[in-house]
C-alpha cells in the first residue's frame, strides 16, 4: 500500500512537469476549386435558360468570380460568351477553345473558394514567446481569406503582369540626380 501511494504521488508530481500545449492547426489559407460542366447543342430559349441557371448556381451570386472554359464550334462558343457576359461574367474570365469537329459546346465553370485558417486565441497559456506574433499573422491571413474578391488571386494573379521594375526605379533615379522633371525659370535665364 505504501509503494502504491508513493507511485501515485510521484506520477502526480511528474505530470505537472510535462507540457500539455495544444496541437496547433494549420494557419495557411486553403483555396478549394469547384468545377461544374454543362453541354449545349444550341442557344435557343430552353438552352439559354439552362445556361442562365447554370451560371447562377455555379457563381453562387458572384458572376464576377466565375472562370469559364468554353470549347466547341466557334459560332456557338462566341454566342455563349456573349450571353454570359450579359449575365455579369467578366470577359477576361472567359476562355474560348475552338473545336470544329464537335457539334455541342462544353462549358466548364470554375469557382475558387478560400477557407480561412483556424487561429489560436489571443488569450490563454502561451507556449513560447512568439505565440503572439503567430496569432497576429494568422488573423491577417484569416481576414485576407475572407475579404479577397477572387480566391484564385491567392494562388496566381494574372491581372498584374510581372515586370522588371524599370517603372518603379524611375523615382529613385530622379532622386539621385536631383531631377524634378520641371525646368525652372533660372535655368532658362528669365
Residue frames as a rotation matrix with the C-alpha (Angstrom) as fourth column:
UNK 1
0.568 0.823 0.000 0.00
0.823 -0.568 0.000 0.00
0.000 0.000 -1.000 0.00
UNK 2
0.442 -0.481 -0.757 2.84
0.181 -0.779 0.600 2.34
-0.879 -0.402 -0.257 0.83
UNK 3
-0.659 -0.697 0.284 4.54
0.375 0.023 0.927 1.73
-0.652 0.717 0.246 -2.55
UNK 4
-0.149 0.699 0.699 1.26
0.978 0.000 0.207 2.37
0.145 0.715 -0.684 -4.37
UNK 5
0.791 0.458 -0.406 0.78
0.540 -0.834 0.112 5.70
-0.287 -0.308 -0.907 -2.63
UNK 6
-0.016 -0.881 -0.472 4.39
0.095 -0.471 0.877 6.67
-0.995 -0.030 0.091 -3.43
UNK 7
-0.685 -0.206 0.699 3.86
0.665 0.216 0.715 5.82
-0.298 0.954 -0.012 -7.10
UNK 8
0.340 0.877 0.340 0.66
0.928 -0.370 0.029 7.88
0.151 0.306 -0.940 -7.21
UNK 9
0.714 -0.121 -0.690 2.39
0.249 -0.877 0.412 10.86
-0.655 -0.466 -0.595 -5.58
UNK 10
-0.373 -0.927 -0.029 5.40
0.205 -0.112 0.972 10.53
-0.905 0.357 0.232 -7.91
UNK 11
-0.492 0.243 0.836 3.24
0.870 0.153 0.468 10.34
-0.014 0.958 -0.286 -11.05
UNK 12
0.647 0.759 -0.075 1.17
0.761 -0.649 0.006 13.33
-0.044 -0.061 -0.997 -9.91
UNK 13
0.456 -0.542 -0.706 4.27
0.054 -0.775 0.630 15.44
-0.888 -0.326 -0.324 -9.34
UNK 14
-0.627 -0.722 0.292 5.83
0.313 0.109 0.943 14.42
-0.713 0.683 0.158 -12.67
UNK 15
-0.052 0.672 0.738 2.65
0.998 0.057 0.019 15.12
-0.030 0.738 -0.674 -14.63
UNK 16
0.776 0.300 -0.555 2.93
0.367 -0.930 0.012 18.76
-0.512 -0.213 -0.832 -13.58
UNK 17
-0.115 -0.921 -0.374 6.32
-0.068 -0.368 0.927 18.96
-0.991 0.131 -0.020 -15.36
UNK 18
-0.576 -0.080 0.813 5.04
0.735 0.385 0.559 17.90
-0.358 0.920 -0.163 -18.76
UNK 19
-0.779 0.285 -0.558 3.67
-0.402 -0.911 0.096 20.46
-0.481 0.300 0.824 -21.14
UNK 20
-0.304 0.759 0.576 0.15
0.712 0.583 -0.392 19.94
-0.633 0.291 -0.717 -22.35
UNK 21
-0.549 0.070 -0.833 0.29
-0.385 -0.905 0.178 22.65
-0.741 0.418 0.525 -25.00
UNK 22
0.488 0.835 0.255 -2.41
-0.096 0.341 -0.935 22.30
-0.868 0.432 0.246 -27.62
UNK 23
-0.355 -0.530 0.770 -1.50
0.716 0.375 0.588 20.97
-0.601 0.761 0.246 -31.03
UNK 24
-0.345 0.178 -0.921 -1.55
-0.327 -0.943 -0.059 23.87
-0.880 0.281 0.384 -33.44
UNK 25
0.478 0.551 0.684 -3.69
0.540 0.431 -0.724 23.64
-0.693 0.715 -0.091 -36.52
UNK 26
-0.330 -0.591 0.736 -2.54
0.943 -0.169 0.287 24.82
-0.045 0.789 0.613 -39.91
UNK 27
0.074 0.315 -0.946 -2.52
0.318 -0.907 -0.277 28.59
-0.945 -0.280 -0.167 -40.31
UNK 28
-0.924 -0.383 0.027 -2.37
0.121 -0.224 0.967 28.54
-0.364 0.896 0.254 -44.10
UNK 29
-0.091 0.886 -0.454 -5.16
-0.740 -0.366 -0.565 29.76
-0.667 0.284 0.689 -46.34
UNK 30
-0.618 -0.025 0.786 -6.64
0.341 0.892 0.297 26.85
-0.708 0.452 -0.543 -48.24
UNK 31
-0.336 0.498 -0.799 -8.08
-0.832 -0.555 0.004 27.51
-0.441 0.667 0.601 -51.69
UNK 32
-0.393 0.333 0.857 -10.56
0.248 0.936 -0.250 24.96
-0.885 0.114 -0.451 -52.99
UNK 33
-0.811 0.104 -0.576 -11.57
-0.571 -0.359 0.739 24.66
-0.129 0.928 0.350 -56.65
UNK 34
-0.209 0.828 0.521 -15.12
0.072 0.544 -0.836 23.69
-0.975 -0.137 -0.173 -57.61
UNK 35
-0.933 -0.147 -0.328 -15.88
-0.318 -0.091 0.944 22.62
-0.169 0.985 0.038 -61.20
UNK 36
0.023 0.945 0.327 -19.26
0.031 0.326 -0.945 22.32
-0.999 0.032 -0.022 -62.92
UNK 37
-0.932 -0.362 0.007 -19.87
-0.019 0.067 0.998 21.30
-0.362 0.930 -0.069 -66.54
UNK 38
0.180 0.980 -0.088 -22.75
-0.132 -0.064 -0.989 21.99
-0.975 0.190 0.118 -68.93
UNK 39
-0.805 -0.335 0.490 -23.22
0.407 0.290 0.866 20.76
-0.432 0.897 -0.097 -72.52
UNK 40
0.108 0.834 -0.541 -25.32
-0.184 -0.518 -0.835 22.76
-0.977 0.190 0.097 -75.01
UNK 41
-0.127 -0.051 0.991 -26.26
0.857 0.497 0.136 21.90
-0.499 0.866 -0.019 -78.62
UNK 42
-0.227 0.133 0.965 -27.54
0.651 -0.715 0.253 25.39
0.724 0.686 0.076 -79.47
UNK 43
-0.926 -0.076 -0.369 -28.72
0.338 -0.598 -0.727 28.56
-0.166 -0.798 0.580 -77.76
UNK 44
-0.311 0.909 0.276 -32.46
0.255 -0.200 0.946 28.53
0.915 0.365 -0.170 -78.24
UNK 45
0.135 0.454 0.881 -34.75
-0.638 -0.640 0.427 29.76
0.758 -0.620 0.203 -75.44
UNK 46
0.956 0.250 -0.151 -34.63
-0.070 0.697 0.714 26.49
0.283 -0.672 0.684 -73.45
UNK 47
0.336 -0.913 -0.233 -30.82
0.840 0.402 -0.364 26.21
0.426 -0.074 0.902 -73.67
UNK 48
-0.261 -0.389 0.884 -30.44
0.026 -0.918 -0.396 29.90
0.965 -0.080 0.249 -72.85
UNK 49
0.562 0.535 0.631 -32.46
-0.641 -0.200 0.741 29.36
0.523 -0.821 0.230 -69.65
UNK 50
0.882 -0.327 -0.339 -30.33
0.431 0.849 0.305 26.30
0.188 -0.416 0.890 -68.80
UNK 51
-0.072 -0.953 0.294 -27.22
0.667 -0.265 -0.696 28.45
0.742 0.146 0.655 -69.30
UNK 52
-0.023 0.153 0.988 -28.65
-0.439 -0.889 0.127 31.19
0.898 -0.431 0.088 -67.07
UNK 53
0.893 0.393 0.219 -29.46
-0.378 0.389 0.840 28.66
0.245 -0.833 0.496 -64.30
UNK 54
0.618 -0.738 -0.270 -26.04
0.695 0.674 -0.252 27.05
0.368 -0.032 0.929 -64.70
UNK 55
-0.278 -0.738 0.615 -24.21
0.300 -0.675 -0.674 30.38
0.912 -0.003 0.409 -64.28
UNK 56
0.262 0.460 0.848 -26.42
-0.649 -0.566 0.508 31.35
0.714 -0.684 0.150 -61.33
UNK 57
0.991 0.135 -0.018 -25.78
-0.081 0.692 0.718 28.07
0.109 -0.710 0.696 -59.49
UNK 58
0.409 -0.907 -0.100 -22.07
0.795 0.408 -0.449 27.90
0.448 0.104 0.888 -60.32
UNK 59
-0.260 -0.563 0.785 -21.39
0.181 -0.827 -0.533 31.51
0.948 0.003 0.317 -59.35
UNK 60
-0.116 0.319 -0.941 -23.37
0.977 0.208 -0.050 31.40
0.179 -0.925 -0.336 -56.08
UNK 61
0.776 0.562 -0.287 -24.37
0.598 -0.799 0.054 35.02
-0.199 -0.214 -0.956 -56.64
UNK 62
0.305 -0.761 -0.572 -20.88
-0.190 -0.638 0.746 36.16
-0.933 -0.119 -0.340 -57.69
UNK 63
0.893 0.087 0.442 -20.73
0.376 0.394 -0.838 36.04
-0.247 0.915 0.319 -61.52
UNK 64
0.748 -0.664 -0.015 -17.56
-0.593 -0.658 -0.465 38.18
0.299 0.357 -0.885 -61.49
UNK 65
-0.010 -0.772 0.635 -15.68
-0.886 0.302 0.352 35.36
-0.464 -0.559 -0.687 -59.71
UNK 66
0.664 0.283 0.692 -16.59
0.023 0.917 -0.397 32.60
-0.747 0.280 0.603 -62.21
UNK 67
-0.395 -0.784 -0.478 -13.94
-0.687 -0.093 0.721 31.37
-0.610 0.613 -0.502 -64.64
UNK 68
0.644 0.723 0.251 -15.38
-0.300 0.540 -0.786 29.79
-0.704 0.431 0.564 -67.81
UNK 69
-0.687 -0.726 -0.031 -13.73
-0.371 0.314 0.874 27.45
-0.625 0.612 -0.485 -70.30
UNK 70
0.461 0.884 -0.077 -15.90
-0.419 0.140 -0.897 27.11
-0.782 0.446 0.435 -73.40
UNK 71
-0.750 -0.661 -0.001 -14.99
-0.335 0.378 0.863 24.54
-0.570 0.648 -0.505 -76.05
UNK 72
0.061 0.778 0.626 -16.96
0.509 0.515 -0.690 23.68
-0.859 0.361 -0.364 -79.15
UNK 73
0.138 0.047 0.989 -17.93
0.977 -0.169 -0.128 25.15
0.161 0.985 -0.069 -82.51
UNK 74
-0.811 -0.583 -0.037 -16.64
0.582 -0.800 -0.147 28.73
0.056 -0.141 0.988 -82.90
UNK 75
-0.518 0.670 0.532 -20.06
-0.107 -0.667 0.737 30.25
0.849 0.325 0.417 -83.65
UNK 76
0.504 0.732 -0.459 -21.68
0.347 0.314 0.883 28.60
0.791 -0.604 -0.096 -80.62
UNK 77
-0.056 -0.631 -0.774 -18.76
0.995 0.026 -0.094 29.47
0.080 -0.776 0.626 -78.32
UNK 78
-0.898 -0.272 0.346 -18.93
0.295 -0.955 0.015 33.14
0.327 0.116 0.938 -79.34
UNK 79
-0.101 0.949 0.299 -22.69
-0.151 -0.312 0.938 33.22
0.983 0.050 0.175 -78.79
UNK 80
0.513 0.227 -0.828 -22.35
0.692 0.462 0.555 31.60
0.508 -0.857 0.080 -75.35
UNK 81
-0.489 -0.779 -0.392 -19.57
0.871 -0.411 -0.270 34.04
0.049 -0.473 0.879 -74.40
UNK 82
-0.732 0.289 0.617 -21.78
-0.033 -0.920 0.392 36.96
0.680 0.267 0.683 -75.40
UNK 83
0.326 0.936 -0.135 -24.67
0.048 0.126 0.991 35.63
0.944 -0.330 -0.003 -73.30
UNK 84
0.381 -0.199 -0.903 -22.58
0.886 0.357 0.295 35.01
0.264 -0.912 0.313 -70.17
UNK 85
-0.779 -0.621 0.086 -21.02
0.583 -0.767 -0.268 38.48
0.232 -0.159 0.960 -70.39
UNK 86
-0.325 0.762 0.561 -24.56
-0.255 -0.641 0.724 39.89
0.911 0.092 0.402 -70.34
UNK 87
0.610 0.549 -0.572 -25.11
0.329 0.481 0.813 37.81
0.721 -0.684 0.113 -67.18
UNK 88
0.899 -0.242 0.366 -22.21
-0.431 -0.641 0.635 39.56
0.081 -0.728 -0.680 -65.44
UNK 89
0.641 -0.742 0.196 -19.23
0.601 0.644 0.473 37.28
-0.477 -0.186 0.859 -66.10
UNK 90
0.409 -0.575 -0.708 -16.10
-0.430 -0.806 0.407 39.35
-0.805 0.138 -0.577 -66.81
UNK 91
0.888 -0.039 -0.459 -14.64
-0.443 0.199 -0.874 38.98
0.126 0.979 0.159 -70.30
UNK 92
-0.052 -0.992 -0.116 -11.14
-0.855 0.104 -0.508 38.19
0.516 0.073 -0.854 -69.00
UNK 93
-0.371 -0.012 0.929 -12.58
-0.691 0.672 -0.267 35.21
-0.621 -0.741 -0.258 -67.08
UNK 94
0.730 0.646 0.221 -13.81
-0.277 0.576 -0.769 33.56
-0.624 0.500 0.600 -70.30
UNK 95
-0.494 -0.865 -0.089 -11.52
-0.536 0.223 0.814 31.28
-0.684 0.450 -0.574 -72.33
UNK 96
0.657 0.704 -0.271 -12.68
-0.620 0.299 -0.726 30.06
-0.430 0.644 0.633 -75.74
UNK 97
-0.543 -0.745 0.388 -11.32
-0.331 0.614 0.716 26.88
-0.771 0.261 -0.580 -77.30
UNK 98
0.179 0.612 -0.770 -12.44
-0.961 -0.059 -0.271 26.28
-0.211 0.789 0.578 -80.88
UNK 99
-0.684 -0.265 0.680 -13.15
-0.132 0.961 0.241 22.66
-0.717 0.075 -0.693 -81.76
UNK 100
-0.460 0.475 -0.750 -14.63
-0.884 -0.328 0.334 22.41
-0.087 0.816 0.571 -85.24
UNK 101
-0.736 0.106 -0.668 -15.31
-0.204 0.907 0.369 18.66
0.645 0.408 -0.646 -85.03
UNK 102
-0.836 0.467 -0.290 -17.75
0.475 0.350 -0.807 18.96
-0.275 -0.812 -0.514 -82.11
UNK 103
-0.383 0.786 0.486 -21.43
0.464 -0.292 0.837 19.70
0.799 0.546 -0.253 -82.54
UNK 104
0.734 0.623 -0.271 -22.07
0.520 -0.258 0.815 20.64
0.437 -0.739 -0.513 -78.90
UNK 105
0.055 -0.679 0.732 -20.38
-0.353 -0.699 -0.622 23.18
0.934 -0.224 -0.278 -76.69
UNK 106
0.259 -0.096 -0.961 -18.84
0.821 0.547 0.167 22.18
0.509 -0.832 0.220 -73.38
UNK 107
0.269 -0.100 0.958 -18.94
-0.325 -0.946 -0.007 24.90
0.907 -0.309 -0.287 -70.72
UNK 108
0.079 -0.324 -0.943 -16.83
0.834 0.540 -0.116 24.37
0.546 -0.777 0.313 -67.62
UNK 109
0.565 0.155 0.811 -17.38
-0.253 -0.902 0.349 26.81
0.786 -0.402 -0.470 -64.77
UNK 110
-0.095 -0.673 -0.734 -14.65
0.766 0.421 -0.486 27.01
0.636 -0.608 0.475 -62.16
UNK 111
0.648 0.274 0.711 -15.16
-0.265 -0.794 0.547 28.83
0.714 -0.543 -0.442 -58.88
UNK 112
-0.388 -0.825 -0.410 -12.46
0.336 0.288 -0.897 29.15
0.858 -0.486 0.166 -56.25
UNK 113
0.757 0.628 0.180 -13.35
-0.022 -0.251 0.968 29.23
0.653 -0.737 -0.176 -52.57
UNK 114
-0.351 -0.913 0.209 -10.96
-0.264 -0.118 -0.957 30.28
0.898 -0.391 -0.199 -49.82
UNK 115
0.629 0.457 -0.629 -11.07
0.431 0.468 0.771 28.58
0.646 -0.757 0.097 -46.45
UNK 116
0.379 -0.506 0.775 -9.72
-0.635 -0.751 -0.180 30.82
0.673 -0.424 -0.606 -43.68
UNK 117
-0.415 -0.624 -0.662 -7.30
0.095 0.694 -0.713 29.23
0.905 -0.359 -0.229 -41.21
UNK 118
0.755 0.539 -0.374 -8.21
0.394 0.084 0.916 28.39
0.525 -0.838 -0.149 -37.63
UNK 119
-0.055 -0.785 0.617 -6.27
-0.200 -0.596 -0.777 30.83
0.978 -0.166 -0.124 -35.49
UNK 120
-0.348 -0.111 -0.931 -5.22
0.828 0.429 -0.361 30.27
0.440 -0.896 -0.057 -31.88
UNK 121
0.721 0.693 -0.024 -6.88
0.613 -0.621 0.488 32.59
0.323 -0.367 -0.872 -29.35
UNK 122
0.194 -0.618 0.762 -5.21
-0.179 -0.786 -0.591 35.78
0.964 -0.022 -0.263 -28.15
UNK 123
0.155 -0.094 0.983 -5.72
-0.977 -0.164 0.139 34.84
0.149 -0.982 -0.117 -24.52
UNK 124
0.976 0.166 -0.139 -4.65
-0.136 0.969 0.206 31.65
0.169 -0.183 0.968 -22.87
UNK 125
0.555 -0.818 0.148 -1.39
0.052 0.212 0.976 29.96
-0.830 -0.534 0.161 -21.97
UNK 126
0.717 -0.416 -0.560 1.47
-0.693 -0.334 -0.639 30.88
0.079 0.846 -0.528 -24.27
UNK 127
0.919 -0.391 0.047 3.76
0.387 0.919 0.067 28.02
-0.069 -0.043 0.997 -25.20
UNK 128
-0.130 -0.992 -0.003 6.62
0.973 -0.128 0.190 30.31
-0.189 0.022 0.982 -26.21
UNK 129
-0.386 -0.109 -0.916 7.44
0.286 -0.958 -0.006 33.97
-0.877 -0.264 0.401 -26.79
UNK 130
-0.959 -0.056 -0.277 6.50
-0.232 -0.404 0.885 34.01
-0.161 0.913 0.375 -30.49
UNK 131
-0.566 0.805 0.176 2.93
0.785 0.592 -0.182 32.82
-0.250 0.035 -0.968 -29.92
UNK 132
0.117 0.644 -0.756 1.51
0.285 -0.751 -0.596 36.34
-0.952 -0.146 -0.271 -30.01
UNK 133
-0.448 -0.353 -0.821 3.19
-0.648 -0.505 0.571 37.12
-0.616 0.788 -0.003 -33.36
UNK 134
-0.989 0.100 0.109 1.91
0.145 0.796 0.587 33.85
-0.028 0.597 -0.802 -34.80
UNK 135
-0.227 0.965 -0.134 -1.63
0.790 0.102 -0.605 34.76
-0.570 -0.243 -0.785 -33.69
UNK 136
0.093 0.230 -0.969 -1.44
-0.205 -0.948 -0.245 38.21
-0.974 0.221 -0.041 -35.31
UNK 137
-0.754 -0.426 -0.500 -0.11
-0.570 0.045 0.821 36.77
-0.327 0.903 -0.277 -38.57
UNK 138
-0.834 0.505 0.224 -2.84
0.538 0.834 0.123 34.17
-0.125 0.223 -0.967 -38.58
UNK 139
0.029 0.897 -0.441 -5.54
0.538 -0.386 -0.749 36.79
-0.842 -0.215 -0.494 -38.07
UNK 140
-0.228 -0.178 -0.957 -4.18
-0.603 -0.746 0.283 38.75
-0.764 0.642 0.062 -41.03
UNK 141
-0.974 -0.136 -0.180 -4.33
-0.225 0.615 0.756 35.63
0.008 0.777 -0.630 -43.23
UNK 142
-0.542 0.839 0.037 -7.83
0.735 0.495 -0.463 34.90
-0.407 -0.224 -0.886 -41.95
UNK 143
0.119 0.569 -0.814 -9.04
0.033 -0.821 -0.569 38.42
-0.992 0.041 -0.116 -42.84
UNK 144
-0.552 -0.399 -0.732 -7.40
-0.698 -0.259 0.667 38.15
-0.455 0.880 -0.136 -46.27
UNK 145
-0.974 0.186 0.129 -9.12
0.224 0.884 0.411 34.83
-0.038 0.429 -0.903 -46.98
UNK 146
-0.197 0.964 -0.182 -12.49
0.752 0.030 -0.658 36.26
-0.629 -0.266 -0.731 -46.03
UNK 147
0.233 0.320 -0.918 -12.15
-0.055 -0.938 -0.341 39.57
-0.971 0.130 -0.201 -47.91
UNK 148
-0.768 -0.626 -0.133 -10.49
-0.138 -0.041 0.990 38.53
-0.625 0.778 -0.055 -51.19
UNK 149
0.002 0.798 -0.602 -12.76
-0.872 -0.293 -0.391 39.03
-0.489 0.526 0.696 -54.21
UNK 150
0.749 0.150 -0.646 -11.50
-0.524 0.730 -0.438 36.08
0.406 0.667 0.625 -56.26
UNK 151
0.711 -0.470 0.522 -9.58
-0.345 0.414 0.842 33.42
-0.612 -0.779 0.132 -54.28
UNK 152
0.776 -0.483 0.406 -7.69
0.627 0.524 -0.577 32.47
0.066 0.702 0.709 -57.46
UNK 153
0.642 -0.537 0.547 -5.67
-0.258 -0.824 -0.505 35.66
0.722 0.183 -0.667 -56.85
UNK 154
0.645 -0.411 0.644 -4.23
-0.680 0.075 0.729 33.99
-0.348 -0.909 -0.231 -53.74
UNK 155
0.563 -0.425 0.709 -2.76
0.403 0.890 0.213 31.25
-0.721 0.166 0.673 -55.94
UNK 156
-0.512 -0.670 0.538 -1.87
0.798 -0.139 0.586 33.07
-0.318 0.729 0.606 -59.15
UNK 157
0.296 0.594 -0.748 -2.71
0.234 -0.804 -0.546 36.66
-0.926 -0.014 -0.377 -60.05
UNK 158
-0.256 -0.341 0.904 -2.81
0.936 0.144 0.320 37.09
-0.240 0.929 0.283 -63.82
UNK 159
0.768 0.628 0.124 -4.33
0.640 -0.748 -0.176 40.58
-0.018 0.214 -0.977 -63.61
UNK 160
0.753 -0.600 -0.271 -0.97
-0.477 -0.780 0.404 42.18
-0.454 -0.175 -0.874 -62.80
UNK 161
0.871 -0.471 -0.136 1.74
0.147 0.516 -0.844 41.40
0.468 0.716 0.519 -65.32
UNK 162
0.564 -0.746 -0.355 5.23
0.614 0.091 0.784 40.79
-0.552 -0.660 0.509 -63.95
UNK 163
0.911 -0.328 0.249 7.82
-0.046 -0.681 -0.730 43.42
0.409 0.654 -0.636 -64.84
UNK 164
0.136 -0.959 -0.248 11.50
0.701 0.270 -0.660 44.05
0.700 -0.084 0.709 -64.35
UNK 165
0.368 0.077 -0.927 10.85
0.861 -0.406 0.308 47.01
-0.352 -0.911 -0.216 -62.06
UNK 166
-0.549 -0.611 0.570 12.01
0.798 -0.587 0.140 49.69
0.249 0.532 0.810 -64.51
UNK 167
0.091 0.673 0.734 8.99
0.261 -0.727 0.635 51.89
0.961 0.134 -0.242 -63.85
UNK 168
0.878 0.246 -0.411 9.43
0.435 -0.050 0.899 51.61
0.201 -0.968 -0.150 -60.09
UNK 169
0.076 -0.952 -0.296 13.10
0.952 -0.019 0.304 52.64
-0.295 -0.305 0.905 -60.39
UNK 170
0.051 -0.028 0.998 12.32
0.670 -0.741 -0.055 55.99
0.741 0.671 -0.019 -62.11
UNK 171
0.880 0.290 0.376 11.67
-0.037 -0.747 0.663 57.96
0.474 -0.598 -0.647 -58.86
UNK 172
0.712 -0.683 -0.163 14.88
0.433 0.246 0.867 56.59
-0.552 -0.688 0.471 -57.32
UNK 173
-0.090 -0.761 0.643 16.92
0.996 -0.070 0.057 57.64
0.001 0.645 0.764 -60.35
UNK 174
0.322 0.273 0.907 15.36
0.381 -0.914 0.140 61.13
0.867 0.301 -0.398 -60.31
UNK 175
0.998 0.052 -0.041 16.10
0.056 -0.331 0.942 61.47
0.035 -0.942 -0.334 -56.59
UNK 176
0.399 -0.917 -0.015 19.74
0.739 0.312 0.597 60.54
-0.543 -0.249 0.802 -57.05
UNK 177
-0.408 -0.553 0.726 20.22
0.885 -0.435 0.167 63.14
0.224 0.711 0.667 -59.80
UNK 178
-0.554 0.297 -0.778 18.06
0.391 -0.732 -0.557 65.74
-0.735 -0.613 0.289 -58.03
UNK 179
-0.951 0.288 0.113 15.89
0.017 -0.315 0.949 65.95
0.309 0.904 0.295 -61.14
UNK 180
-0.636 0.772 -0.018 12.36
-0.152 -0.148 -0.977 67.17
-0.757 -0.618 0.211 -60.55
UNK 181
-0.357 0.511 0.782 11.01
0.868 0.490 0.076 66.82
-0.345 0.706 -0.618 -64.06
UNK 182
0.806 0.588 0.068 10.23
0.582 -0.764 -0.279 70.55
-0.112 0.265 -0.958 -64.28
UNK 183
-0.234 -0.877 0.420 12.52
0.864 -0.386 -0.324 73.21
0.447 0.287 0.847 -65.63
UNK 184
0.195 0.266 -0.944 12.85
0.794 -0.608 -0.007 76.33
-0.576 -0.748 -0.330 -63.52
UNK 185
0.957 0.212 0.197 12.91
0.286 -0.795 -0.535 79.92
0.043 0.569 -0.822 -64.73
UNK 186
0.527 -0.838 -0.142 16.54
-0.445 -0.414 0.794 80.26
-0.724 -0.355 -0.591 -63.51
UNK 187
-0.126 -0.585 0.801 17.70
0.415 0.702 0.578 77.59
-0.901 0.405 0.155 -65.97
UNK 188
0.315 0.330 0.890 16.11
0.948 -0.059 -0.313 79.45
-0.051 0.942 -0.331 -68.89
UNK 189
-0.703 -0.710 0.041 17.65
0.710 -0.704 -0.018 82.77
0.042 0.016 0.999 -67.89
UNK 190
0.092 0.824 0.559 14.38
0.538 -0.513 0.668 84.55
0.838 0.239 -0.491 -67.16
